[in-house]
Amino acid sequence: MTIALRHFEPIPRVLATANFVLLRISTKARRVVALIIAVTVVVAARGTWSPCGLSMLSTVTPLAERSRGHSFARTAGWFVLGAVLGGTALGAAMATFAWALHYVGVQTSARLVVLALAALYAAAADARISFFRVPGIPRQVDERWVDRYRPWVYGLGYGAQVGTGVATYVMTAGVYLVIVCAALSANPAVALFLGAVFGLTRGLCIFVGAGITNPDRLRSVHDLLDRASPGSLATCVLAELAVWVTAVGIAFGAAGAGAAVVIALPVVVVAWSRVHADRSAEVVV
């Protein structure tokens, strides 16, 4: 276990970076960044319900690792480290665009408008409103790695792939919104940090399966995830709409925020109806 804990060293570093980043920006911008960080966590957690995420909760569990003669704690530690590295790689790419916008000098008002529209589009796409679509990237990790490589190799490799957010199945338009948010921040440090937060969150989701020590618990965890899936997507919609309302409010004041809320309400209604329909379908099945 001592060895595994060493793999979690990125966590305090990410928290220290958060403090550094937030202290270097204005109070208003700090609030926006704090909201985007929260959205990043929600969006990253949604990846747990992807085919790849669910596969990880069958492939890298105490039950599965024990059957291979490996330690779940150590493999999970490597998975988290890989996810942070993958997320940081994504953050580095986003930081490049953020630096470019800063260099060009794009006005804050213009960036807020683009951010607001991106957030509204993402919410509509996740609510499955017609004509609003984003790429799903139907790619799965190679589950054969567990039979070919050492635990640190497949743990690190799996983590890096899910940590990038766009190397495997994308379960919410919020992933693209996070990328847009990071780029529009025009702050490379913020962009890099958001990538690290995304990766860390994706990595820590592996511990949802920490209690899977027998087949019954495996079925129980996956049944629970099936029931929670519609709600997790609805949470993403609400998070995206929060960005929409906040961005419009900052750009156009209280009147703009009020109008944004009115526009958001139909999306909320549609999202809620989808959740209800999905849960009803599960009951029928």
DASUL-V948314 format. One record per residue. N is the residue number from 0. RES is the residue in one small letter. PHI is phi in degrees with one decimal (none if undefined). PSI is psi in whole degrees, -180 to 180 (999 if undefined). NEAR is the number of other ideal C-beta (glycine too) atoms within 10 Angstrom. Layout:
N;RES;PHI;PSI;NEAR + N;RES;PHI;PSI;NEAR
//
This chain:
0;m;none;-34;8 + 1;t;-59.8;-41;6 + 2;i;-63.9;-42;10 + 3;a;-63.3;-38;16 + 4;l;-63.6;-28;11 + 5;r;-63.3;-25;10 + 6;h;-75.8;-10;24 + 7;f;-96.5;10;16 + 8;e;-57.1;-29;12 + 9;p;-62.0;-24;20 + 10;i;-62.4;-55;14 + 11;p;-63.2;-29;9 + 12;r;-66.7;-41;12 + 13;v;-63.3;-41;17 + 14;l;-65.6;-39;12 + 15;a;-65.5;-38;10 + 16;t;-64.6;-38;16 + 17;a;-59.2;-46;16 + 18;n;-61.6;-42;9 + 19;f;-64.4;-46;11 + 20;v;-64.9;-47;20 + 21;l;-66.8;-32;17 + 22;l;-74.2;-18;8 + 23;r;-92.4;-1;12 + 24;i;-119.6;166;16 + 25;s;-67.4;164;9 + 26;t;-60.6;-45;7 + 27;k;-63.3;-46;10 + 28;a;-65.1;-33;16 + 29;r;-61.8;-40;14 + 30;r;-66.0;-42;14 + 31;v;-63.8;-45;20 + 32;v;-63.1;-40;21 + 33;a;-60.9;-41;12 + 34;l;-64.6;-43;17 + 35;i;-66.0;-35;27 + 36;i;-61.2;-44;20 + 37;a;-62.3;-42;14 + 38;v;-63.2;-39;24 + 39;t;-60.4;-42;28 + 40;v;-64.6;-45;18 + 41;v;-62.2;-46;20 + 42;v;-64.9;-44;30 + 43;a;-63.4;-40;27 + 44;a;-64.6;-31;20 + 45;r;-60.4;-26;25 + 46;g;-62.0;-16;26 + 47;t;-59.5;-29;23 + 48;w;-90.0;4;21 + 49;s;-73.6;159;22 + 50;p;-54.0;-36;14 + 51;c;-69.4;-44;23 + 52;g;-62.6;-43;22 + 53;l;-66.8;-35;18 + 54;s;-63.6;-41;17 + 55;m;-62.7;-33;27 + 56;l;-80.9;6;22 + 57;s;-115.7;-30;15 + 58;t;-87.1;-40;20 + 59;v;-114.1;84;24 + 60;t;-137.8;164;24 + 61;p;-55.7;-39;21 + 62;l;-63.7;-49;16 + 63;a;-68.9;-42;18 + 64;e;-67.3;-37;21 + 65;r;-64.2;-37;12 + 66;s;-67.0;-24;9 + 67;r;-95.0;0;12 + 68;g;77.6;25;7 + 69;h;-116.0;168;19 + 70;s;-96.2;125;16 + 71;f;-62.6;-41;24 + 72;a;-59.5;-44;17 + 73;r;-69.1;-46;19 + 74;t;-62.9;-42;29 + 75;a;-64.3;-36;27 + 76;g;-61.9;-44;26 + 77;w;-64.4;-36;24 + 78;f;-61.9;-46;31 + 79;v;-62.7;-44;27 + 80;l;-60.5;-44;24 + 81;g;-62.0;-41;27 + 82;a;-64.2;-41;33 + 83;v;-63.6;-42;31 + 84;l;-64.1;-42;19 + 85;g;-64.2;-43;28 + 86;g;-65.2;-37;32 + 87;t;-66.2;-37;24 + 88;a;-62.4;-43;18 + 89;l;-61.2;-43;26 + 90;g;-61.7;-37;28 + 91;a;-64.4;-40;14 + 92;a;-64.8;-43;18 + 93;m;-66.2;-35;26 + 94;a;-63.3;-31;23 + 95;t;-62.8;-45;13 + 96;f;-68.2;-37;18 + 97;a;-62.4;-43;24 + 98;w;-63.5;-40;15 + 99;a;-62.3;-43;13 + 100;l;-65.9;-38;18 + 101;h;-65.3;-41;13 + 102;y;-66.1;-43;9 + 103;v;-69.5;-30;8 + 104;g;84.5;39;7 + 105;v;-63.3;133;14 + 106;q;-63.7;146;8 + 107;t;-59.1;-41;13 + 108;s;-60.4;-41;11 + 109;a;-66.8;-41;12 + 110;r;-65.8;-37;19 + 111;l;-66.2;-39;19 + 112;v;-64.0;-46;16 + 113;v;-62.9;-42;15 + 114;l;-61.1;-44;25 + 115;a;-61.7;-46;22 + 116;l;-65.2;-39;14 + 117;a;-63.9;-40;22 + 118;a;-66.3;-42;29 + 119;l;-65.6;-41;23 + 120;y;-62.6;-44;20 + 121;a;-61.6;-42;29 + 122;a;-64.0;-43;28 + 123;a;-64.7;-38;24 + 124;a;-66.3;-43;21 + 125;d;-70.2;-26;29 + 126;a;-79.4;-3;25 + 127;r;59.6;42;14 + 128;i;-79.8;138;16 + 129;s;-51.7;144;6 + 130;f;76.5;-6;6 + 131;f;-102.7;108;16 + 132;r;-137.2;153;12 + 133;v;-135.9;156;16 + 134;p;-61.1;136;10 + 135;g;-93.4;-19;11 + 136;i;49.9;73;15 + 137;p;-75.7;76;11 + 138;r;-128.5;136;14 + 139;q;-111.6;151;12 + 140;v;-71.5;159;22 + 141;d;-84.6;105;11 + 142;e;-70.1;-13;14 + 143;r;-72.2;-13;9 + 144;w;-58.5;-34;15 + 145;v;-64.7;-22;20 + 146;d;-95.0;-14;8 + 147;r;-103.8;-31;9 + 148;y;-123.0;169;13 + 149;r;-70.7;160;13 + 150;p;-55.9;-40;21 + 151;w;-68.5;-27;17 + 152;v;-73.6;-53;14 + 153;y;-73.0;-30;25 + 154;g;-64.0;-49;30 + 155;l;-65.2;-42;23 + 156;g;-67.6;-45;17 + 157;y;-61.5;-46;29 + 158;g;-60.5;-43;31 + 159;a;-61.9;-38;24 + 160;q;-68.9;-45;22 + 161;v;-73.3;-28;29 + 162;g;-68.8;-27;31 + 163;t;-72.4;-22;24 + 164;g;84.4;-28;27 + 165;v;-122.3;11;16 + 166;a;-91.9;-15;17 + 167;t;-133.8;-169;23 + 168;y;-48.8;133;20 + 169;v;-102.7;117;21 + 170;m;-97.6;-4;23 + 171;t;-153.5;144;27 + 172;a;-65.5;-14;26 + 173;g;-61.2;-26;31 + 174;v;-59.9;-46;24 + 175;y;-69.8;-32;19 + 176;l;-64.2;-41;29 + 177;v;-60.9;-41;31 + 178;i;-62.4;-43;22 + 179;v;-64.4;-44;20 + 180;c;-58.4;-45;29 + 181;a;-63.3;-44;27 + 182;a;-65.8;-43;24 + 183;l;-72.5;-12;25 + 184;s;-65.1;-23;27 + 185;a;56.8;25;20 + 186;n;-132.1;104;22 + 187;p;-55.8;-35;20 + 188;a;-65.4;-42;16 + 189;v;-63.8;-44;26 + 190;a;-62.1;-45;29 + 191;l;-63.0;-41;23 + 192;f;-65.2;-42;27 + 193;l;-61.7;-38;29 + 194;g;-62.9;-42;28 + 195;a;-65.5;-40;27 + 196;v;-64.0;-43;25 + 197;f;-58.8;-50;32 + 198;g;-63.4;-42;32 + 199;l;-62.2;-43;26 + 200;t;-63.2;-44;22 + 201;r;-61.5;-39;32 + 202;g;-66.8;-43;32 + 203;l;-66.6;-21;19 + 204;c;-63.6;-16;22 + 205;i;-63.1;-24;26 + 206;f;-78.9;-2;14 + 207;v;-59.3;-31;17 + 208;g;-95.6;15;26 + 209;a;-63.5;-24;14 + 210;g;-93.4;4;14 + 211;i;-81.3;92;23 + 212;t;-113.1;-4;14 + 213;n;-154.2;166;11 + 214;p;-58.4;-35;9 + 215;d;-63.6;-43;9 + 216;r;-68.9;-32;15 + 217;l;-61.3;-48;19 + 218;r;-64.5;-40;11 + 219;s;-63.0;-45;13 + 220;v;-64.0;-43;19 + 221;h;-71.8;-33;15 + 222;d;-64.8;-41;11 + 223;l;-63.7;-42;11 + 224;l;-64.9;-38;17 + 225;d;-60.4;-43;13 + 226;r;-69.6;-31;13 + 227;a;-86.9;-11;13 + 228;s;-57.3;-50;19 + 229;p;-59.5;-40;21 + 230;g;-66.0;-35;12 + 231;s;-66.1;-38;18 + 232;l;-69.9;-39;21 + 233;a;-62.5;-36;19 + 234;t;-63.6;-38;20 + 235;c;-62.4;-42;27 + 236;v;-60.4;-46;27 + 237;l;-63.2;-40;17 + 238;a;-64.0;-43;26 + 239;e;-65.7;-39;30 + 240;l;-68.5;-30;25 + 241;a;-63.1;-39;18 + 242;v;-65.9;-42;26 + 243;w;-57.1;-52;27 + 244;v;-65.6;-42;21 + 245;t;-64.1;-46;21 + 246;a;-63.8;-43;28 + 247;v;-65.6;-40;26 + 248;g;-62.3;-41;19 + 249;i;-69.2;-38;19 + 250;a;-75.4;-36;18 + 251;f;-125.2;5;17 + 252;g;84.5;-170;10 + 253;a;-61.4;-39;8 + 254;a;-63.0;-41;10 + 255;g;-64.6;-40;16 + 256;a;-63.7;-40;17 + 257;g;-62.0;-43;14 + 258;a;-64.6;-38;14 + 259;a;-63.6;-38;21 + 260;v;-63.4;-43;15 + 261;v;-60.5;-44;8 + 262;i;-66.2;-34;14 + 263;a;-72.5;-28;22 + 264;l;-56.4;-46;10 + 265;p;-60.1;-35;12 + 266;v;-65.5;-40;21 + 267;v;-63.3;-43;16 + 268;v;-62.0;-46;11 + 269;v;-63.5;-44;16 + 270;a;-61.5;-43;25 + 271;w;-64.3;-40;15 + 272;s;-65.2;-35;12 + 273;r;-65.9;-43;18 + 274;v;-60.8;-46;19 + 275;h;-61.8;-43;12 + 276;a;-65.1;-41;11 + 277;d;-64.9;-42;15 + 278;r;-69.2;-36;14 + 279;s;-65.2;-39;11 + 280;a;-63.9;-37;10 + 281;e;-65.2;-38;13 + 282;v;-65.6;-41;7 + 283;v;-62.5;-44;6 + 284;v;-64.0;999;6
//
